[in-house]
């Protein structure tokens, strides 16, 4: 991914076995050290993952709003228009309390029959 390139991955995250109940997820890849994860639906959140920086964001649940803080330790990405792999390591605080050290991997591949992507995480 070159400097100035922005890529978007958009997919549905199904909640339970009901295909009518889902969150729309958007992964915005701005460069090799800045990724924004947005989830819209019943559970709404926006995580800004920027290497060596801390960002705060609200997390909306059925039980109220939680304030999350995310510190991104590392981002590795190898992406192009056909396929890609992104690894992210971050720590998560909720309401100022340490919750977890998290590592996620997102892999995508463009489907040949359509202009859509399969996303594996």
C-alpha positions as CSV (number, residue, x, y, z in Angstrom):
1,X,0.0,0.0,0.0
2,X,1.6,3.2,-1.1
3,X,1.6,6.5,0.7
4,X,-1.6,8.4,0.2
5,X,-3.6,5.3,-0.7
6,X,-6.8,4.7,1.2
7,X,-8.6,1.3,1.0
8,X,-11.9,0.3,2.5
9,X,-13.1,-3.2,3.4
10,X,-16.9,-3.3,4.1
11,X,-18.6,-6.5,5.4
12,X,-21.5,-7.7,7.5
13,X,-20.9,-9.2,10.9
14,X,-23.9,-11.4,11.7
15,X,-25.1,-11.5,15.3
16,X,-26.3,-15.0,16.2
17,X,-27.9,-17.3,13.6
18,X,-30.4,-14.7,12.3
19,X,-29.1,-13.2,9.0
20,X,-31.4,-10.2,9.5
21,X,-29.5,-9.2,12.6
22,X,-26.0,-7.8,11.7
23,X,-23.5,-5.0,12.2
24,X,-22.1,-3.3,9.1
25,X,-18.3,-3.2,9.6
26,X,-15.9,-0.8,7.8
27,X,-12.2,-1.2,7.9
28,X,-10.4,2.0,6.6
29,X,-6.7,1.5,5.7
30,X,-5.2,4.9,5.5
31,X,-1.5,3.9,5.5
32,X,0.8,1.4,7.1
33,X,0.3,2.8,10.6
34,X,-3.4,4.1,10.7
35,X,-6.5,1.9,10.5
36,X,-10.0,2.9,11.5
37,X,-12.5,0.1,12.4
38,X,-16.2,1.2,12.4
39,X,-19.1,-1.0,13.5
40,X,-22.7,0.2,12.9
41,X,-25.8,-1.6,14.0
42,X,-26.9,-2.8,17.4
43,X,-23.4,-2.5,18.7
44,X,-21.8,0.7,17.5
45,X,-18.1,1.6,17.9
46,X,-15.3,3.3,16.1
47,X,-11.7,2.3,16.9
48,X,-8.8,4.4,15.7
49,X,-5.7,2.2,15.6
50,X,-2.6,4.2,15.1
51,X,0.8,2.8,15.8
52,X,2.3,4.0,19.1
53,X,-0.7,6.2,19.9
54,X,-3.7,6.1,22.2
55,X,-7.2,6.9,21.1
56,X,-10.5,7.1,23.1
57,X,-13.9,6.2,21.7
58,X,-17.4,5.3,23.0
59,X,-18.8,1.8,22.7
60,X,-22.6,1.6,22.5
61,X,-24.3,-1.4,24.1
62,X,-27.8,-2.3,25.1
63,X,-26.8,-1.6,28.7
64,X,-25.3,1.8,28.1
65,X,-22.2,3.5,26.8
66,X,-18.7,2.4,27.8
67,X,-15.6,4.6,27.2
68,X,-12.8,2.6,25.5
69,X,-9.1,3.6,25.2
70,X,-7.0,1.8,22.6
71,X,-3.2,1.9,22.5
72,X,-1.8,0.4,19.3
73,X,1.5,-1.4,19.7
74,X,2.0,-2.7,16.2
75,X,0.4,-2.8,12.8
76,X,1.7,-5.0,9.9
77,X,0.0,-4.8,6.6
78,X,0.5,-6.4,3.2
79,X,-2.4,-5.2,1.0
80,X,-3.3,-4.8,-2.6
81,X,-6.5,-4.7,-4.7
82,X,-6.7,-8.5,-5.0
83,X,-5.9,-9.7,-1.5
84,X,-4.3,-8.6,1.8
85,X,-3.4,-9.4,5.4
86,X,-3.4,-7.0,8.3
87,X,-2.1,-7.8,11.8
88,X,-2.9,-5.5,14.7
89,X,-1.7,-5.6,18.3
90,X,-3.3,-3.3,20.8
91,X,-4.2,-2.9,24.5
92,X,-7.7,-2.1,25.5
93,X,-8.9,-0.1,28.6
94,X,-12.6,0.2,29.4
95,X,-13.8,3.0,31.7
96,X,-10.1,3.6,32.6
97,X,-9.5,-0.1,33.6
98,X,-7.1,-2.4,31.7
99,X,-9.2,-5.1,30.0
100,X,-6.9,-6.9,27.6
101,X,-4.0,-7.2,25.2
102,X,-5.5,-8.1,21.9
103,X,-4.1,-9.3,18.6
104,X,-6.3,-9.5,15.4
105,X,-5.6,-10.6,11.9
106,X,-7.7,-9.6,9.0
107,X,-7.3,-11.4,5.7
108,X,-9.3,-10.5,2.5
109,X,-9.5,-11.8,-1.0
110,X,-11.4,-10.4,-3.9
111,X,-14.0,-12.8,-5.2
112,X,-13.7,-13.6,-8.9
113,X,-17.4,-13.7,-9.7
114,X,-18.3,-10.4,-8.1
115,X,-16.8,-7.1,-7.0
116,X,-17.0,-8.1,-3.3
117,X,-14.5,-9.5,-0.8
118,X,-14.5,-12.4,1.6
119,X,-13.1,-11.3,5.0
120,X,-11.6,-13.7,7.5
121,X,-10.7,-12.6,11.0
